[in-house]
Amino acid sequence: MRFEIGLAPMAGYTDRAFRKICLEFGADFAFTEMISAKGLLVACEKTKNLLPGPDERNVAVQIFGSDPDVLSTAAEELSKEFSWVDLNAGCPVRKVIRRGEGGALLRDLERLRYVVRAMRKRMNGRFSVKTRLGWDRNEIERIYAVLIEEGVNVVFVHARTVVQGFSGRADWKALSVLDKVVPTFVSGDIFSPEDARRALEESGCHGVIVARGAIGNPWIFKQIRDLLEKGGYEEPSPMQVYEVFVKHLELLIENKGEEKALKEMRKFVAGYTKKMRNAKKFREVFMKIENVDLLKEMVYNFFKEQEV
Ligand SMILES: Cc1cc2nc3c(=O)[nH]c(=O)nc-3n(C[C@H](O)[C@H](O)[C@H](O)COP(=O)(O)O)c2cc1C
């Protein structure tokens, strides 16, 4: 069986630029950031910018909301233009939960069923749900049964409860009990190719999705594939990291303009410079520079120095 490896959704990270880089480096598919279903319906410009561009392939458009009418209308509209819509049923952020969205959908599984049914009824194409083990305890078997009964095509599970947030460890084994009748993916604490292999073994899933471990480290997708298929993998050289770093920056500039791009790139610097010499100092200076040419020169010098 060929396992699939995807880029997990991350609000504030998985934009067009980062998706493109990850897909080029071996991710089989990627997610958008989570997009408000309500925002889509009021045609909010900021919200629309989160949607995939016309040349993008293999991207799941993730929406969040709580109202079945709003979610199903948004899903119907999206499915006219995109082949894959995903529902967020796992986000633990307080503001989201308070509105009954994201992970709050797991508080009442009959309500979850109602929402999923409404969406499925009105949309064509691939429909996935990204969820967690449960609200405050492991109820994944019941959740999974609801999703399958209501016609969901792909399931992603972050192997923690909503209440857990990011604390404790992801419980990959908790997914081993599922009778995986549709492609089922495990998420949580996959920071290395070895983690991915173990998560697959313990969960019995069809694939993994990687979130934090891919930030500034898009090589992880190919590395996972190589470990699974060839038994080993390579680390990129500093100059290979440099090239991707600059490419990422240029894509961000193209999509968002210089000022925004520099700010966005700051979130990725730690990832790209992990374990490198003098990285702390480099990051500090990077956070302050506002001139792109100066910045590029500094970036080049930093990575070049790593080679000696
Ligand atoms: C900064 C950040 C933003 C996230 N945004 C989303 C999101 O928009 N939608 C979603 O379903 N999950 C979101 N997640 C959860 C991830 O997709 C993933 O399930 C979780 O981080 C566990 O995987 P990891 O250990 O590989 O990071 C986010 C996680 C992080 C760290």
PDBQT file of the ligand as one rigid body, heavy atoms in Angstrom, charges set to zero:
ROOT
HETATM    1  C1  LIG A 401      -0.314  27.300  14.345  1.00  0.00    +0.000 C 
HETATM    2  C2  LIG A 401      -1.307  26.190  14.112  1.00  0.00    +0.000 A 
HETATM    3  C3  LIG A 401      -2.449  26.436  13.386  1.00  0.00    +0.000 A 
HETATM    4  C4  LIG A 401      -3.398  25.417  13.173  1.00  0.00    +0.000 A 
HETATM    5  N1  LIG A 401      -4.497  25.682  12.413  1.00  0.00    +0.000 NA
HETATM    6  C5  LIG A 401      -5.362  24.664  12.133  1.00  0.00    +0.000 A 
HETATM    7  C6  LIG A 401      -6.456  24.893  11.254  1.00  0.00    +0.000 A 
HETATM    8  O1  LIG A 401      -6.642  25.987  10.727  1.00  0.00    +0.000 OA
HETATM    9  N2  LIG A 401      -7.306  23.857  11.028  1.00  0.00    +0.000 N 
HETATM   10  C7  LIG A 401      -7.123  22.606  11.605  1.00  0.00    +0.000 A 
HETATM   11  O2  LIG A 401      -7.902  21.699  11.356  1.00  0.00    +0.000 OA
HETATM   12  N3  LIG A 401      -6.067  22.367  12.405  1.00  0.00    +0.000 NA
HETATM   13  C8  LIG A 401      -5.184  23.361  12.671  1.00  0.00    +0.000 A 
HETATM   14  N4  LIG A 401      -4.093  23.099  13.441  1.00  0.00    +0.000 N 
HETATM   15  C9  LIG A 401      -3.865  21.722  13.933  1.00  0.00    +0.000 C 
HETATM   16  C10 LIG A 401      -2.930  20.948  12.997  1.00  0.00    +0.000 C 
HETATM   17  O3  LIG A 401      -3.487  20.743  11.730  1.00  0.00    +0.000 OA
HETATM   18  C11 LIG A 401      -2.522  19.594  13.598  1.00  0.00    +0.000 C 
HETATM   19  O4  LIG A 401      -3.617  18.731  13.663  1.00  0.00    +0.000 OA
HETATM   20  C12 LIG A 401      -1.910  19.734  14.986  1.00  0.00    +0.000 C 
HETATM   21  O5  LIG A 401      -0.989  20.801  15.021  1.00  0.00    +0.000 OA
HETATM   22  C13 LIG A 401      -1.162  18.470  15.409  1.00  0.00    +0.000 C 
HETATM   23  O6  LIG A 401      -0.175  18.144  14.459  1.00  0.00    +0.000 OA
HETATM   24  P1  LIG A 401       1.399  18.481  14.662  1.00  0.00    +0.000 P 
HETATM   25  O7  LIG A 401       1.820  17.877  15.952  1.00  0.00    +0.000 OA
HETATM   26  O8  LIG A 401       2.023  17.864  13.429  1.00  0.00    +0.000 OA
HETATM   27  O9  LIG A 401       1.559  19.958  14.725  1.00  0.00    +0.000 OA
HETATM   28  C14 LIG A 401      -3.171  24.111  13.702  1.00  0.00    +0.000 A 
HETATM   29  C15 LIG A 401      -2.000  23.876  14.435  1.00  0.00    +0.000 A 
HETATM   30  C16 LIG A 401      -1.069  24.884  14.640  1.00  0.00    +0.000 A 
HETATM   31  C17 LIG A 401       0.189  24.588  15.411  1.00  0.00    +0.000 C 
ENDROOT
TORSDOF 0
